[in-house]
């Protein structure tokens, strides 16, 4: 790395980049340029002669991993095809693909997402003679994950789920499938049971970096420690003030574990913020200082002053939506702001509906981030289930999903018969169908045999085609056509052909994404297994239609982590919402995490921050009186500006606004 590049970093950043031997704890505050530091650090290692394959960088989203790779390629002007930059789960897949047979699985295992898991729990409930409708799937799934990862144990409050849990685990293994927790737990088991495998990975990865360290779970830390204890060249980058994911296993106390396990570590703080104004940062610092369990740090900005934080107290949620919509329109005229410069953040998803209605009535384009994944949409999951069954015929969840999609006349009684036979023979549904079709005395009618034989022939034909290098998109397109999936959608949505068109358009986006992935010359492996691995680890933001740009961003605070906007509106800042009442009921200690959420929300704003707190709010069917969030009282009054009740524009103000709008169109 050239010296002039290093000179663009501040002194603590330079120290972090050039300290490459031994353990390093990098405490990086919000907006302090940590991604830049990590990429410069890797580039510096490469310049010092450290081989690409000796470096492992792990982060928490595919998007962050891609951004890091792109920055590195731009910085080094090298392809870096042997450098591993991935999520923890993607690294787990990499390890398991090579070694899972040691744990009794076959190499072509399936990765079950949340929807697949719920389907499997339903199926196992039926086999245990439980009514699937009475099983709270979401509750069972959360409990199973907590039990698996050691965050919960069996006691009098959950014992009734234990038989279901044990059956769920048996089915996963029988179907040659793993869930997301397994992608961390199984590599740990592998490294623990087979030290020679661990030694192999330690020899390769001599330098390890972890971004967003405060979001690691106890198991992810265990996996990291197993790998890093070889060379002890490990750099973890995090901010305990931004740890907001305890509900999914994150534990900011891993920073304390790191300090204990690596007493020889160097510790560097990044406190200069390159994002927000000093007023916003001062407010955020004063709020987070009320948390006791934190590493002290004080963010500061080179951006002098800034505008005060405006607080508005609307009568109710409808007035709140109207205020935000009108303010957005006003900013478009007066401050030369674009729609995509603005982020509207809320504590929970159910607060978005009234904001959506306000935006619709004002014709403000918007997008909701952090919602359902593109890959959770039914039409996408249907086609992917065909691919999963081609890759792993023992995947019963995928088999059951597509055996009648589109409809083939295979009814419940036939499926029950197949299920009983498969259970008796200890094999998968696909295997039992193959067995029955070759048997003369199988209890199937001629028509049923014909339909099942046709289904198996379809899978086998496309299985061969799906493994042809760089022809997966072409194969999937042919499959969709042969299934007449368009005809199926038209039949399913007879009353609304627009839905059918929208869903088919999603399949076109899927085909385009597969094609783009196959054409990427840096993808050394473009087979069916590689594609399915990739899809299992993707999030909503990994495929995004261009039409989503140029819109106001609506999202929860959790979904806003890692993002920034010129203007931020923080809505619903009321006691019981932020901090959230249910979160505090579950654990009084959650108050500090709720305060961290508020801190994260404040530090998303670059130039201007608006906060709204309703006087009343409709919750379910009741209108309730609301009080401002106690977190608002933690912001010094001199940093706040009470937004006045709105008065209509004067004729002169309206004329100026119109002139400004006309000028913007001329400039375009």
N, C-alpha and C positions, 0 to 999 in steps of 0.2 A: 504494500500500500504506500502510495506516495506521501511524503511528509506534508504536502499542502492539504491533502485530504484530512489527515489527522488534525491539522491546525483549524479545521472547521468545527472541531468538537471542543466543548468546555473542559477544564482540567479534570474533573471527576470522570467525565466520559472517556477522555484519553487514557486515564489510569485503568478504567474497566476494559478498554479495548486491548491494551498492551499487557495486561496481567493474564497470561494464558496457562501458567503452570500452577497446580495446586487448586484447592477448593476456593471458590469466590462466591460471596453472597452480595448480590447487587439489589439494593432497595431503591426501586425506581418509582417515583411518584407519578401521579396522573399527568400525561402530556410532557414527560421529561425526556422523550426521544429514545426510549428503551429499545424499540425495534431497530432504530438506526444504530444504536450501540451494538446490538447483537450481530447485525449484518457486517458492520465494520470489524467486529471482533473475529468473525469467521474469515473474512477477507484477509485480515492481518495474519491469522494462523496459516492460511494457504500461502501467503507471501513468505512466511518463515520456513516453508518447506514441509509443513504437516500435510500428509496425503489426504485427499478428499474422503477416502473410505474410512479414515480414522476418526472422522467427526460425525457426531450424532446430535442433531438439534430437534427438540421436541416442543410442541406448543399444543393449543387446545382446539383449534378449528382448522379445517382444511383451507379456509380462506386466508387465515394468518400464515399458514405454511406456504401457500402459493405466493403470497406477497413477499415473504422472506426470500424465497427462491428467486423471484423476479428481480428483487433489489440486488441480490448477490450476483446474478448474471450481469446486470447492468454495471455493477461496481467493478467486477473482475474481468468482464468481457470474456468469460469462459463458459462452456456448456455445463460443467459440474454434474455430469451424469452419475458419478459415483458418490456424491454427497447425499446423505440421508437427512432430509428435513421433513418431518411428519408429525402427526398427532400421536399421542400415547397409544390410542387404539389402533391406528394404522401400523405402528411399530409392532404391536402385539400380533397383528395379522401376519406381518412379515416373518416373525419368529415362528408362528404356528404353521404357516404354509410349509415351512421346511422341516419342522420337527414334530408335528402333532401326532404322527403315527406312534411315537414313543408313549403317548398317553392313551392309546387304544382307539383313536379316531382314524378315519381315512382322510387322505389329503384334500379331497374335494368337498370339505365340510361347508355347510351353509351358515350364514350369520343372520340370526333372527333380530329384527328390529322390534319396536314396541308393539306394533300391530300384529306381527307374527306371534309374539309372545302371548298376547291376549287371546289369539286364536287357539294357541296350544293349551293355554289354561282352560279355555272353554271345553276343548276336546277331552282333556284329562278329567275335568269335572264330570262330564257325561259318563266316562268309563268308571268313575267312582260312584255312579248313580246319584250324583248331586244335580240339582236343577241349575243349569248354567245361568239362568236369569236371576237367581238369588245370590250368586257369587259376585261380590263387588270386585270386578276385574282390576280396576285401577288400584284399589287398596291392596289386593293380593299381589299385584306386580311390584308395588313399592315395598311391601313387606319382604317379598322374596329377594329383592335386590339388597335390602338392608341386612337380611340374614346372611346372604352370600358374602357380603363385604364386611361383616362383623360390626355393622352399625346398630344391629338389634339382635336379640336372642329370644328363644322360645320361652314364653311364660304363660300365665293364666289368661292373659288378654288375647293371645293369638294362637294358642295350641290347636284350635279347630282347623287352622290352615295347614298344619304340619303334614297330614297325609297327602294333601293336594300338592304341597311343595315337593315332597319326595317323589311323587308320580311325575311331576313336571320335570325334575332332573332326569328321571329314567327315560322319559320320552325324548328329551333333548339328545341324550347319548344315543338312543335307538335311531333317531332320525339323522344322526351324524351332523348335529347342529350345535352351535354355541350362541350365547347371547352376549350383549355388550360387556357385562361384568366379566365374562369368561375371557375376553380379549386382554384383560389385565391379569386375572387370577390364574389362568392356565400357563402363561409364560413364567409366572412366579413358581408355580408347581413344577414346571419343566426344569427351570434353573436349580430348584432345590433338590429335586430327585435325581437330576443328571448333571452333576458338577462339570463334567467334560463339555457339555453344551454351553454352560455359563462361561467357562474358560475361553471357548471359541469366540463368544461375543465380546468378552472383555479384551481379548487380544486385538480384535478388530477396532472397537470403539474406545480409543484412548482419550478422546476429548468429548465431553458431553455438556450440552447447554440445554436449559429448560426455561422457557418463557412462561409468564403468568403462573409462577410457582405457587402463589397463594391459592390457586384453584385446584391444586393437586389433592387427590384423596390419599388416605393412609396407604392403600394398596399401590397406588401409583408411586408414592414415595418409596415403598418397599422394593418395587421393581427397579426404580432409579438407583437405590442404594446397592442392590445386588450387582448392577452393571458398573457403578462408579467406584466401588471399593477396590477394584483392580488397580487403576492408575491414580485415582483420587483427583484427577483433573476434571472437576465438575463445576460449572457455573450455573447458579440458579438466579433468576431475575423475577422479582415480584414486588408487590405492594400489599401489605396486610390490610391497609385501609380500603382496598378494593376487593376484599374477599366477600362475595355475596352469593355463593353457591353451596352453602352447607347442606341444603335440602337434597342435593344430589351427590353428597359425599365429600365435597371440598373441605379442607381443614387448614386454616391459616396457621395453626400451631405447628405445621410441618416446618415452618421457619425456625421454630424453637428446636425441633428435632434435628434439623440440619446443623444448628449451632452446637448441639451436644455431640453429634456424630462426627463433626469435622472441626474440632477445637483449633486446628491450625489455620482455619479459613482466614481470608482477607475480607473485610466488609467495606463496601463503598456505597454512599448515598447519592442518588441523583435527585436534586431538589429544584433545579431550575426548570420552570414550566415554559414550554414554547407554544402553548395553545391559548390560554385564557388571559383575560385582563387581571390586573392586581386586585381590583374590587371583588371579582368573582372568586379569586384564589383566597383572599383574606376571609371571605364568608365561609368557604369550604374548610379552611384551616381551623377557624373558630368552632365550627360544628364538630369536626372529627376529633378535636382535642378533648371532647367530653368522653371519649372512649378510653377506658383504662387499659385494656389488653391490646396494646399496640406498640410498635417501634416508633419512637418520636422522630418526626421529620417536619419540616416547614417549607411548603412550596412557595416559590416566589417567581415573579415574571419580569421579563425585560420590557413588557408592554405596559407603559405607564398608565395609571388611572383607570379609565374605563367608565362605562355608564353604570349607575346604581341598579340593583336588582329591583324590578317593579313587581309589586304584590297587588293583586286584585281580589276582592271578596264578592263574587257574584251571588245573587240570591239562590240560584240552584244550578243543576248541571246543564240545563238548556241554555241559561244565560252565560254559563261558562263557555259552552261551545260557540255561541254567537260572538262572545268577546274575542276568543282566540281567532275565529274565522275573520272577523272585521280587522283585527290587528294585523293579521297576515296580509290582507289586501292593502292595508295602509302602508306596511313596510315595503311592499312591492313598488308602490308609487314614490315613497319619500326616501328610502334608504338604498335603492338599487339592489334589493335582495331578490334572489330567485327562489322558486318553490323548494328546490332540493337543498337549499341552504338552511332549511328550517327543520328542527326535530321536535315532535310533541311527545313527551314522555309521561307514562302513568305507572302506578304501582301494579295494577292488575288488569288483565285483558277486558274484564267486563266494563271498565270505564271508557273503552274505546267507542262503544256504540253511539253515544250521544255526540261525540266529536265527529264521527262519520256522518251523522245526520246533518250536523251544522255545515260540514264541508260540502256535502251533496247539495244542500239548499243554496249555498253560495258559489257553486260550480268551481270549487277548489280541488284540483287533482291531488290524490294522495295514494300512498301505498302503505300497507301494514307489514312490518317486518317481524320476524320471530314467530310467525304463525305456523300452520301445518307445512311440512316439507313438501316440495314438489313431488317427491317420491312417495308420499303418503296418499296421493290422489288415487282413487280406485282404478282408473283406467291405466295408470302407470304401474301400479302394483300388479294388475292382471297380467300385463305383458312380461314384467320382470319375473312373475311366478312361473311362466312358461320357460324362461331362461334358467331359472333356478332348478327346475325339475330336470332340464336337460343336463345341467352341471352335476346334480345330485339326485338321482332317482329315488333315494330313500327319504327325501324331504316331503313328509306327509302333509305338512301345512300347505305347501305350494300345490301338491296334488289335489287336496280338497278344495282349494280356492278355484282351480281352473277346470276341474273335471266337468263342470257344467257351465263354464263361461267361455264362449257363448253356450247357450243351452244345447244339451245333447240328449235330453230325455232320460238321464240317469238319476233315478229318484232316491229318496231317503232310505227306503228299504234295501235297495241294492248297496248303498254305501254302508249301511249297518251290517249287511251280510259280509261285505269285503272287510270291514273293520274287525268283525268277530273272527274271521278266518285268518287275518293278518296277526291278530293277537295270539291265536292258537298256535300258529306256526312260528311266532317270534320274528316276523319279518315286516317289511314296509308294504304299504298298499300297492305300490307299483309292482313289487315283487310278487305279491299274491295274485294280482291280475295276470301277470305273465304266466304264473303257475296254473291258474284256472283255465286260461285260454289254451294251454297245451294238454289239459285233462279232458277226457271224454265224459266223465261223470260229474263235472262241476255243476253246481245248482244255479245255472244261468240260462236264461232263454236264448234262443237263436238271435233275436234282435239285440239283446243286451250284449252278447258276445261280439256281435258285429260292431256295435257302437264302441265298446271298449277296445277292440282290436284296431279300429280306425283311429282312436285317440292315441294308442301306443305307437302306431305307425307314424302319426304326425310328429310325435316327440322324437322318435328315433331318426326320422328323416332330417329334421331341423337340427338335431344334436350334431350330426355329422357336418352339416353346413356351418353351424355356429363356431366350430373349431378351426375353420379355414382362416388363416391370418388376414387381418385387415378387411374382412368382408362381413363383419357382424352387423353393421348398419343395414347393408343390403339384405342380409338374411332376416333381420327383424322386420324390415319393410315387407318382405315376401310373406312372412308369417302373419302379419296384421291383415294383409290382403287375403290370404287363404282362409283365415278365421272369419272374414267378412265382419271385422269388428265395427266398421261404420254402420252396417246393417243392424248389428246388435244394439249399438247406441241409439239409433233411430227408433228401434222397437222399444227400448227401455224408457226413452224420453219422448213419447209420442205427443205429449201435451206441450212440450217446449223444445223445439228443434235447435234453439240457440244454445241450450245446455249441451246437446249432442255435438254441435259444431265446436264449442269451446273445448270439450273433452277430446275431440279428435285433433284439435289444434295442439293440445298438450302432447299427444303422441307424436305429432310432427316435430315439436320442440325436442322431444326425447330422441327421435331419429337423428336430428341435426346434431345433438350433443354427442351421440355415439360416433357419428361421422367425424366430427371435429377431433374427438379423442383419438380415433384410429389414425387420423392424418398427422397427428402431432409426431414429428420425427424423433422426439425425445422419449416417447413411450416405447421402451425396448420390448415390453410384453403387452400384446394387444389381444390376448386370448379371452375366451369367455370367462374363465375363472378370475382373471385380473380385473375384468370389467365389473363383475359382480362384487368383488372385494371393494372396489372403489365406490360403487353405488351404496353399499351398506354403510359406508362411513361419511357419506355426503350430508350436507345440510341444505336448508331452503335456499341460501344465498349462492349455492354452487351452480345453479342454473337460473338465470334471470333474463326474462324477455327485455329487449331494449325499450319496450313501451313503459317499463317501470321507472325509467329515469325521468327527471324533470317534474317530480311530484314531492309534495310534503311528506315527511317521514313520520308515521305514527307507530309507536312501539312501547313495550314495557321497558322499565329501567334495566331489567336483566338483559333484554335484547340489545340495549344501547351500549353495553360494555364494549370498550375498544373503539367506539365511534366518536365523532365530534361534529358539531354544527355551528355555523356562525350565530344562529339564533336558536335558543331553546325555550320551549314552553313546558313547564312542569305543572301538570294539572292534578287536581284531587289531593292537594297537600293538606289533608285533614286528619285529625286524631281518629284512630281506628282504621284508617286506610294507609297512612304512612306516619308512624309505624302501624303495621297491619295488626288488627286485634287478634286474629286467629294465630298468627305467628307468635305473639306474646303469650297467648293461652297455652300453646304447646311447650314453650320454654321461656321463662323470664329473661334468660341470657340472650335471647334473640334480639333484644332491644339494641344491642351494639351492632348486630348485622343490619338491622333496619336503618340505623344511623349511617352505616357504610353505604347502603343503597342510596340514601339521600345525598351523601357525599359524591358518589359516582354520578348521580344525576346533575348536581351542580357543576361538576368538572367536565361535563360534555360540552358546555357552552364556551364559545370562543370570544364573542363580542358582547352579547346581550342575553339576559336571562329574565323570563317572566314566570311568576309563580301565581297560581290561582288556588283559592281555598273557598269552597262553597259554604254558604250559611245554612242551607238545607240541601238534602239529597234524597232522591227516591232510592230506597234499598229494598229489593223485591217489590212488595206492594205498598210498603209504608213510606211516608215522607218523614225523615228524621232530621232533627236539629243537629248540626255539625259544629265542631270546634276546630280552630286552626291546629295544625300539627305542632306539638311541643318543640319540634326541631326548628320551627321558624323563630322561636324565642331565643334560640342559641346563636342567631345571626345578629351582630351588633346593629342597632337601629340606624346608625349613620350610613350603613351600607344598603339600606332599603329605601324605596320610594313607593309610597302608597299611591296606586293608580287612581286618579279621580274618576267619579262617575262620568260616563261618556256624554258629551254634548254633540249635537249634530255639527257637521262642518259648516263654516261660514261660506258665503259665496266666493270670497277671495281664496280661501283654503281649497275649495273644490276646483276652482279655476287653475290654481297652481298644481294640484295633483294631476289634473287632466293634461296640462302642458308637459309635466314630467313624463307621463305615460307616452305621449306623442313623441317626445324626444328619444325615448328608449327604442321605439319602433323605427325611427329614422336611423339610429345608430346600428340597428341590426341589418 
